[in-house]
Amino acid sequence: MAGMHDGEGTPAGHEHDDGRPRLAFIGAGRVGTALAIAFARAGWQVTAVASRAAERRQQFIERVPGARAFVEPHAVLDDADLIFLTVPDDAVPAVAGALRLYSGQGLVHTSGALPASVLDPAMAAGTSAAGFHPLVAFADLEQALEDLHGATVGLEGDESLLPVLAELAQSIGARPVLLPPDGKQAYHAAAMLAAGGLVGLLDAIVELGRAAGLDELSALSVYAPLARQALANAERLGVDGALTGPFVRGDVGTISGHLDALRRLAPAVLPLYLAVARRELAIAERRSRLPAGHGEQLRLLLDEAGSG
């Protein structure tokens, strides 16, 4: 490979070569920094990072001993065999388009929505590309490091890269899962609902809590345990078996009261309530537990509320 670029930090060496690829990162945000720290702790050699943000470069090399920091993305190519592109999804095509890999190198993005083929502009003879998407909420660096253990990592891309990516995932306590390229958008949309969607639902719950006289902290302390119980039941019993509440019982009067309260006190929450309620009604009908005629009455209530 070409000569080493001058960068911040300790020069990367080869004295501990164990046959594993040397890793580098383009992007020093929460995702890249957390993965680099986790890989380094698991015994992988993380040699370099590129970021235009000086503060992030400094944090990275402080937390990842031996790594050198650069401003320009292409500068890490001389220091690594496997490069992780940990930039926002919208920036992946442009950054990949400005890179040209050396033969034998691999490029990996961490997007859950984009296929590995988005990295094609950086490819050359003898190179490979893949996706490595940890299903972790990276809101906080330290918490993300804990959450990587036991998390699922979605893998997709060139078969030559998948074994080492699976080994990387397993080395940090994560569980690798192979994804089909044409299923990644659905996979990522489901991930959005599981994380950001849940936060959006909690925001609606907090708004309703205010109508009941509860501030945010109080509302979360009241309803978060109930949400955890529902999640635990779904994992134990399956989705259909976990559903409880007025839709399972066919309580038309209760749902009518909910809708009246929402119209008066929290009209902005009504569309979300209706969307979730229709899913609950479908589950209740699948379970065949509703009293005769109650399913149709509930559906009519929801339809009227949605058109009002």
C-alpha positions as CSV (number, residue, x, y, z in Angstrom):
1,M,0.0,0.0,0.0
2,A,1.0,3.7,-0.3
3,G,2.9,5.4,2.4
4,M,1.3,6.4,5.7
5,H,-0.3,9.8,6.1
6,D,0.7,12.1,8.9
7,G,-2.1,12.2,11.5
8,E,-3.0,12.9,15.1
9,G,-2.4,10.2,17.7
10,T,0.0,7.2,17.9
11,P,1.2,5.7,14.6
12,A,-0.5,2.4,14.0
13,G,1.9,-0.6,14.0
14,H,1.8,-4.2,12.8
15,E,3.7,-5.8,15.6
16,H,0.5,-7.5,17.0
17,D,-0.7,-8.9,13.6
18,D,-2.9,-11.8,14.5
19,G,-4.4,-12.4,11.0
20,R,-7.4,-10.2,11.7
21,P,-8.0,-7.2,9.5
22,R,-7.0,-3.8,10.8
23,L,-10.0,-1.6,11.2
24,A,-10.5,2.1,10.5
25,F,-13.5,4.4,10.7
26,I,-14.8,7.3,8.6
27,G,-17.0,9.2,10.9
28,A,-16.5,9.8,14.6
29,G,-20.0,10.3,15.9
30,R,-21.7,8.1,18.5
31,V,-22.1,5.1,16.2
32,G,-18.5,5.0,15.0
33,T,-16.9,5.8,18.3
34,A,-19.0,3.2,20.2
35,L,-18.2,0.5,17.7
36,A,-14.5,1.4,17.7
37,I,-14.3,1.3,21.4
38,A,-16.2,-2.0,21.5
39,F,-14.0,-3.6,18.9
40,A,-10.8,-2.4,20.5
41,R,-11.9,-3.8,23.8
42,A,-12.6,-7.1,22.1
43,G,-9.0,-7.3,20.9
44,W,-9.3,-5.9,17.3
45,Q,-6.8,-3.4,16.1
46,V,-8.4,-0.1,15.3
47,T,-5.8,2.0,13.5
48,A,-7.4,5.2,12.3
49,V,-10.4,7.5,12.2
50,A,-11.3,10.4,9.8
51,S,-13.6,13.2,10.8
52,R,-13.7,16.9,10.0
53,A,-14.8,17.6,13.6
54,A,-11.7,18.2,15.7
55,E,-13.5,17.5,19.0
56,R,-14.8,14.2,17.8
57,R,-11.4,13.2,16.5
58,Q,-9.9,13.9,19.9
59,Q,-12.5,12.0,21.8
60,F,-12.0,9.0,19.5
61,I,-8.3,8.7,19.8
62,E,-8.6,9.3,23.6
63,R,-11.0,6.3,23.9
64,V,-9.3,4.1,21.3
65,P,-5.6,3.7,22.1
66,G,-3.3,3.4,19.1
67,A,-5.6,5.0,16.6
68,R,-4.5,7.9,14.5
69,A,-6.9,10.7,13.5
70,F,-7.3,12.4,10.1
71,V,-9.5,15.1,8.6
72,E,-10.0,13.6,5.1
73,P,-11.7,10.2,4.7
74,H,-9.2,8.9,2.1
75,A,-6.4,9.3,4.6
76,V,-7.4,6.2,6.6
77,L,-7.1,3.8,3.6
78,D,-3.4,3.3,4.1
79,D,-3.9,2.2,7.7
80,A,-6.6,-0.4,7.4
81,D,-7.9,-3.5,5.7
82,L,-11.6,-3.0,6.7
83,I,-13.1,0.5,6.7
84,F,-16.3,1.3,8.5
85,L,-18.2,4.2,7.0
86,T,-20.1,5.5,10.1
87,V,-21.6,8.7,8.7
88,P,-25.3,9.7,8.4
89,D,-27.3,7.7,5.8
90,D,-27.7,10.6,3.4
91,A,-23.9,11.2,3.4
92,V,-22.9,7.5,2.6
93,P,-23.2,7.8,-1.3
94,A,-21.1,11.0,-1.5
95,V,-18.4,9.8,0.9
96,A,-18.2,6.4,-0.8
97,G,-18.0,8.1,-4.2
98,A,-14.9,10.0,-3.1
99,L,-13.0,6.9,-2.0
100,R,-11.0,4.4,-4.0
101,L,-10.1,1.2,-2.2
102,Y,-7.0,-0.8,-2.6
103,S,-7.2,-4.5,-3.6
104,G,-7.9,-6.7,-0.7
105,Q,-9.8,-4.0,1.3
106,G,-13.4,-4.0,2.4
107,L,-15.8,-1.1,3.0
108,V,-18.7,-1.4,5.4
109,H,-21.5,1.0,6.1
110,T,-23.6,1.0,9.3
111,S,-26.9,2.0,7.7
112,G,-29.9,-0.2,8.3
113,A,-31.8,1.1,5.3
114,L,-29.1,1.2,2.5
115,P,-27.9,-1.8,0.6
116,A,-24.2,-2.6,0.3
117,S,-24.4,-1.7,-3.4
118,V,-24.4,2.0,-2.4
119,L,-20.7,1.5,-1.8
120,D,-20.0,0.4,-5.4
121,P,-18.4,3.7,-6.4
122,A,-15.5,3.0,-4.0
123,M,-14.9,-0.5,-5.3
124,A,-11.9,-1.6,-7.3
125,A,-10.6,-5.1,-8.3
126,G,-10.3,-7.4,-5.3
127,T,-12.4,-5.2,-3.0
128,S,-15.7,-6.0,-1.2
129,A,-18.6,-4.1,0.4
130,A,-21.2,-4.9,3.1
131,G,-23.6,-3.4,5.7
132,F,-23.2,-3.9,9.4
133,H,-26.2,-2.4,11.3
134,P,-26.4,-2.7,15.1
135,L,-30.0,-2.5,16.4
136,V,-29.0,-0.2,19.2
137,A,-30.2,3.3,20.1
138,F,-27.0,5.4,20.1
139,A,-28.5,8.3,22.1
140,D,-25.8,8.0,24.8
141,L,-22.3,6.6,24.1
142,E,-21.8,4.8,27.4
143,Q,-25.3,3.2,27.3
144,A,-24.8,2.2,23.7
145,L,-21.6,0.4,24.7
146,E,-23.6,-1.6,27.2
147,D,-26.5,-2.2,24.8
148,L,-24.2,-3.6,22.1
149,H,-23.9,-6.7,24.2
150,G,-26.9,-8.8,23.3
151,A,-28.0,-6.6,20.4
152,T,-28.8,-7.8,16.9
153,V,-26.5,-6.8,14.1
154,G,-28.0,-6.9,10.6
155,L,-25.5,-8.1,7.9
156,E,-25.8,-7.8,4.2
157,G,-23.3,-7.7,1.3
158,D,-20.5,-9.6,-0.3
159,E,-20.2,-13.1,0.9
160,S,-16.4,-12.7,1.4
161,L,-17.0,-10.2,4.1
162,L,-19.8,-11.8,6.0
163,P,-17.7,-14.3,8.1
164,V,-15.4,-11.6,9.5
165,L,-18.4,-9.3,10.1
166,A,-20.2,-12.0,12.0
167,E,-17.0,-12.6,14.0
168,L,-16.8,-8.9,14.8
169,A,-20.4,-8.9,16.0
170,Q,-20.0,-12.0,18.1
171,S,-16.8,-10.7,19.7
172,I,-18.7,-7.7,21.2
173,G,-21.5,-9.9,22.4
174,A,-23.9,-9.1,19.6
175,R,-25.9,-11.6,17.5
176,P,-25.4,-11.4,13.7
177,V,-28.4,-11.8,11.4
178,L,-28.1,-12.1,7.6
179,L,-30.6,-9.8,5.7
180,P,-31.7,-10.0,2.1
181,P,-30.8,-6.7,0.2
182,D,-34.4,-6.2,-0.9
183,G,-35.7,-6.5,2.7
184,K,-33.5,-3.8,4.3
185,Q,-36.0,-1.0,4.0
186,A,-38.7,-3.0,5.7
187,Y,-36.2,-4.2,8.3
188,H,-35.2,-0.6,9.0
189,A,-38.7,0.7,9.1
190,A,-39.5,-1.9,11.7
191,A,-36.4,-0.7,13.7
192,M,-37.6,2.9,13.5
193,L,-41.0,1.9,15.0
194,A,-39.2,-0.2,17.7
195,A,-37.0,2.8,18.8
196,G,-38.1,6.2,17.5
197,G,-41.7,5.0,17.1
198,L,-41.8,4.0,20.8
199,V,-40.4,7.4,21.8
200,G,-43.2,9.0,19.6
201,L,-45.8,6.8,21.4
202,L,-44.3,7.8,24.8
203,D,-44.6,11.5,23.7
204,A,-48.3,11.0,23.1
205,I,-48.7,9.2,26.4
206,V,-47.0,12.1,28.2
207,E,-49.4,14.5,26.5
208,L,-52.4,12.5,27.6
209,G,-50.8,12.3,31.1
210,R,-50.8,16.1,31.2
211,A,-54.5,16.1,30.6
212,A,-54.8,13.8,33.6
213,G,-52.7,16.2,35.8
214,L,-49.4,14.4,35.5
215,D,-46.1,16.1,34.5
216,E,-43.7,14.2,32.1
217,L,-41.7,12.5,34.9
218,S,-44.8,11.4,36.7
219,A,-46.5,10.1,33.5
220,L,-43.4,8.1,32.6
221,S,-43.2,6.7,36.1
222,V,-46.8,5.6,35.8
223,Y,-46.8,4.2,32.3
224,A,-43.3,3.0,31.6
225,P,-43.7,-0.1,33.9
226,L,-46.8,-1.0,32.1
227,A,-45.0,-0.7,28.7
228,R,-42.2,-3.0,30.0
229,Q,-44.8,-5.5,31.2
230,A,-46.4,-5.5,27.7
231,L,-43.0,-6.0,26.0
232,A,-42.1,-8.9,28.4
233,N,-45.4,-10.5,27.7
234,A,-45.0,-10.2,23.9
235,E,-41.6,-11.9,24.2
236,R,-43.0,-14.6,26.3
237,L,-46.4,-15.2,24.8
238,G,-46.2,-13.7,21.3
239,V,-47.9,-10.5,20.1
240,D,-51.4,-11.9,20.0
241,G,-51.2,-13.4,23.4
242,A,-49.8,-10.2,25.0
243,L,-52.7,-8.0,24.2
244,T,-54.9,-7.0,27.1
245,G,-57.3,-4.1,27.7
246,P,-60.6,-2.9,26.3
247,F,-60.3,-4.3,22.8
248,V,-59.8,-7.8,24.0
249,R,-62.9,-7.4,26.2
250,G,-64.9,-5.6,23.5
251,D,-65.6,-2.7,25.8
252,V,-67.4,-0.4,23.4
253,G,-68.3,2.1,26.2
254,T,-64.7,2.4,27.3
255,I,-63.4,3.1,23.9
256,S,-66.2,5.6,23.3
257,G,-65.1,7.4,26.5
258,H,-61.4,7.4,25.3
259,L,-62.4,9.0,22.0
260,D,-64.5,11.7,23.7
261,A,-61.6,12.5,26.1
262,L,-59.1,12.7,23.2
263,R,-61.3,15.0,21.2
264,R,-61.6,17.4,24.1
265,L,-58.2,17.2,25.8
266,A,-55.6,15.9,23.4
267,P,-56.9,16.1,19.8
268,A,-53.3,15.9,18.4
269,V,-53.0,12.4,19.9
270,L,-56.2,11.2,18.3
271,P,-54.8,10.0,14.9
272,L,-52.1,8.0,16.7
273,Y,-54.6,6.4,19.1
274,L,-56.8,5.5,16.1
275,A,-53.9,3.9,14.2
276,V,-52.9,1.8,17.2
277,A,-56.5,1.0,18.1
278,R,-57.1,-0.5,14.7
279,R,-54.2,-2.8,15.1
280,E,-55.4,-3.9,18.6
281,L,-58.9,-4.5,17.2
282,A,-57.4,-6.7,14.4
283,I,-55.5,-8.7,17.0
284,A,-58.6,-9.1,19.2
285,E,-60.5,-10.4,16.1
286,R,-57.7,-12.8,15.3
287,R,-58.0,-14.2,18.8
288,S,-61.8,-14.7,18.3
289,R,-62.4,-13.4,21.8
290,L,-64.7,-10.5,21.1
291,P,-68.4,-10.8,22.1
292,A,-70.7,-11.1,19.1
293,G,-71.2,-7.8,17.2
294,H,-68.7,-5.9,19.3
295,G,-66.0,-5.9,16.7
296,E,-68.2,-4.2,14.2
297,Q,-69.3,-1.6,16.8
298,L,-65.7,-0.8,17.7
299,R,-64.7,-0.5,14.1
300,L,-67.6,1.9,13.5
301,L,-66.6,4.0,16.5
302,L,-63.0,4.2,15.2
303,D,-64.1,5.1,11.7
304,E,-66.5,7.8,12.9
305,A,-63.7,9.3,15.0
306,G,-61.3,9.3,12.1
307,S,-63.7,11.0,9.8
308,G,-65.0,13.6,12.3
